[in-house]
Amino acid sequence: MYTIPKTGFLPGVFNSIPNPIFVLDKKRCFVLANQAFCDLVRLSVDELPGLHIDGVFPPEVSRVFKGKPGSANNCEVHFESNNGQVDPYLVSVIPAQIDNSALEVFTLKDLAEHKRTEESLRESEALYRTLVNQLPNPILIHINGNVVFANDLIMGITGYNKDEIIGKNVAELLSDPTDVKNNAIFKNLTGDAFVEEEEFEIRTENRKVVIKNFLLRNSKLKYQGQDAVMTILIDITERKHLEKYVLSRVIETEEKDRRQFAADLHDDLGPTLSSIKLHLGLLEHAKSPEKFAETLSICTRQLAEAIARMRVVANNLMPRLIDNFGLEAAINAFINTMQHEDVFSIIFTSNLKGRRFQKQTELHLYRIICELINNTVKHAGATNAIVKLNYSKGALTMNYTDNGKGYDVTGISKNPTGMGVGNIIQRVNLIDAKIQFVRRKGKTEVKIRKDI
């Protein structure tokens, strides 16, 4: 047996290395080992030299080192540690020649931490896949246009199974089935012209009706060490329907305002201006200065009346008081034109004290209050109404009630010729506010809250 001194440079180097290291001669007997290996097999440095591997290793480990020289390289062996836990080690072999003696130097690399890291990665990947599959949106990851990952929802919208999806070109996978050549939205998913968001439609075969609307949201990322793109499909079909509904209601409201404006011009200003024209014609035939003066006086009064009515019409179209003085002043001015002594009265209370809000908020609340008052006058059979405006703790609230007969909001909102409840709700939605219709003792109270 070849022996190496217990002291000196070589034993010092061996014992300074943290990995277990040992040296075997050609008879598979131990020549030298560092302290890390001795601790692993629970033998002292003095006990180990000269022992055969069969006397140190269990049979399943010993056989790994009894093959041809170098055959144990990259093999995995397992040792039981002091705490009874079996840990894996990777074997590395280096041939050595000292004084014509053929030796092999074995290094054991502890794989326990590596194994734990691999297991943690596997668990993380399993958790990640579970989370991704629980998301409400279809998700794809593709490299150079070819799908490398897809969650379960993709199968539902494409009709392909997982094996068919992986490797498929993303443009072919998500193309409109009735227009397979329309891959325009996918041509900019990579490269310098990368598009982060784009909308995508699926239509009927005749291309006239949209079945589904998707928003494609794309992000660049690294996947398995390569540049990739993650595409998330967000179903925006309902949102598109809502947008169309809101747009139709806005147009409907605009048309109603135009009809009201035309009616005001025709019913209020039209007859007055016709009367002025008639009296101006009479001036040519006035037979006396007194008759001339009387006719001129009538024209002057009617012109003043026309100007007043024009101001009312203009104020209904775009209240100047809101621009100049705010919501409180505009409501006060409107109320003054609506109440009639001993017939109909309005009590208006407010703590705004000239406080201003966003123009759209003030305008829509003004229109809502005007609509409510007009509804009361036309439909409720009421003699008084109460309007309360209050600003407190970042919220603007409006309460409206009257002593009329009340109404059923559900029934009225279904009637296209009803009291304009749909317009009121539409305006509330446009300023992102909340509305309640409260029925008490046959009366209907309207409550609106707008967080500022």
Stockholm file with secondary structure:
# STOCKHOLM 1.0

chainA/1-452         MYTIPKTGFLPGVFNSIPNPIFVLDKKRCFVLANQAFCDLVRLSVDELPGLHIDGVFPPEVSRVFKGKPGSANNCEVHFESNNGQVDPYLVSVIPAQIDNSALEVFTLKDLAEHKRTEESLRESEALYRTLVNQLPNPILIHINGNVVFANDLIMGITGYNKDEIIGKNVAELLSDPTDVKNNAIFKNLTGDAFVEEEEFEIRTENRKVVIKNFLLRNSKLKYQGQDAVMTILIDITERKHLEKYVLSRVIETEEKDRRQFAADLHDDLGPTLSSIKLHLGLLEHAKSPEKFAETLSICTRQLAEAIARMRVVANNLMPRLIDNFGLEAAINAFINTMQHEDVFSIIFTSNLKGRRFQKQTELHLYRIICELINNTVKHAGATNAIVKLNYSKGALTMNYTDNGKGYDVTGISKNPTGMGVGNIIQRVNLIDAKIQFVRRKGKTEVKIRKDI
#=GR chainA/1-452 SS CCCCCSSSHHHHHHHHCSSCEEEEETTSBEEEECHHHHHHHTCCTTTSTTCBGGGTSCHHHHGGGGSSTTTTTTCEEEEECTTSCEEEEEEEEEEEEETTEEEEEEEEEECHHHHHHHHHHHHHHHHHHHHHHHSSSCEEEEETTEEEEECHHHHHHHCCCHHHHTTSBHHHHHSCTTCTTCCGGGTTSSSTTCCSEEEEEEECTTSCSEEEEEEEEEEEEEETTEEEEEEEEEECHHHHHHHHHHHHHHHHHHHHHHHHHHHHIIIIIHHHHHHHHHHHHHHTTCCSHHHHHHHHHHHHHHHHHHHHHHHHHHHHHSCHHHHHHCHHHHHHHHHHHHCBTTTBEEEEEECCTTCCCCHHHHHHHHHHHHHHHHHIIIIICCSEEEEEEEEETTEEEEEEEESSCCCCHHHHHTCTTSSSHHHHHHHHHHTTCEEEEEEETTEEEEEEEEEC
#=GC SS_cons         CCCCCSSSHHHHHHHHCSSCEEEEETTSBEEEECHHHHHHHTCCTTTSTTCBGGGTSCHHHHGGGGSSTTTTTTCEEEEECTTSCEEEEEEEEEEEEETTEEEEEEEEEECHHHHHHHHHHHHHHHHHHHHHHHSSSCEEEEETTEEEEECHHHHHHHCCCHHHHTTSBHHHHHSCTTCTTCCGGGTTSSSTTCCSEEEEEEECTTSCSEEEEEEEEEEEEEETTEEEEEEEEEECHHHHHHHHHHHHHHHHHHHHHHHHHHHHIIIIIHHHHHHHHHHHHHHTTCCSHHHHHHHHHHHHHHHHHHHHHHHHHHHHHSCHHHHHHCHHHHHHHHHHHHCBTTTBEEEEEECCTTCCCCHHHHHHHHHHHHHHHHHIIIIICCSEEEEEEEEETTEEEEEEEESSCCCCHHHHHTCTTSSSHHHHHHHHHHTTCEEEEEEETTEEEEEEEEEC
//
